[in-house]
Amino acid sequence: MNTSKKIKMYTSFIGKVLVAGFLLSCAGGDELKPLPTEPTSGTGDGKPTDKGWAFETTPVWADEFNTNGAPDAAKWGYDLGGTGWGNNELQNYTNSQNNAGIANGVLTITARKENSGTNAYSSARLVTKGKGDFLYGRMEIKAKLPSGRGTWPAIWMLPTDNAYGQWPKSGEIDIMEHVGYDPMKVHFTIHTDAYNGAQGTQKGDFKNVATAFTEFHLYRVDWTPYALRGYIDDQKVFEYVNDGKGSSTWPFDKRFHLLLNVAVGGNWGGAQGVDDTVFPKAMEVDYVRVYKMIEK
């Protein structure tokens, strides 16, 4: 055997010995463990499985609005101000009972045509952030909507922690949205980094609700690790399934909180102007109930 072949064989042998010794030292004599991977939404290996999750029948959080006066401070806070809220909205949000008050078992959020701060309209935006934050569950809100061109009521959810970054990276769930110039068309919509209103790629659907302004209807989301499903009066309107590709399409694996508000004007609500003759206009809420998802 020539010298070059001997050198190659010796080098190969030494290499194998060194690798074996390294593996044993890293594994402590046990089988070598794979390096941990970055956490992903769902199972981590693609689209998650629908386990058919159910929900508890007793609410884990609720407000029946049975006490007259201001909303319960243990359950609701306020977003305040008139900066346009990223949508060129026209109202100033206040914490006045003139804009958000409870009477006869109903919460009424009223938008008014009046000078408020530096704005020409006042309204209220109630939030449960820090008082009601949820990861998965069934959210039910029974409400009657305001009519009139320029009104933009919403029942929705935002991330509590913005774990994936500012809007839309951490997501948004719109359980109910309505714009007054397109009467009775009630929308359910979601926004993510990949699909959002800024790009015109948001995912959603709608249902025509003929008595949305005159009767209470039940607006609901069933939120599980597999999907977001939107319902109006227990009829499914929309489904958005977790594709397992991470937070850009599924940021809905973190805590969210609820918001109730009536905006005036704005990029969508005011797309056909505002009819000042319709005010004051109010969204009435009979109850808000949150049911815990049963783990499987």
Disulfide bonds with the S-S distance in Angstrom:
none
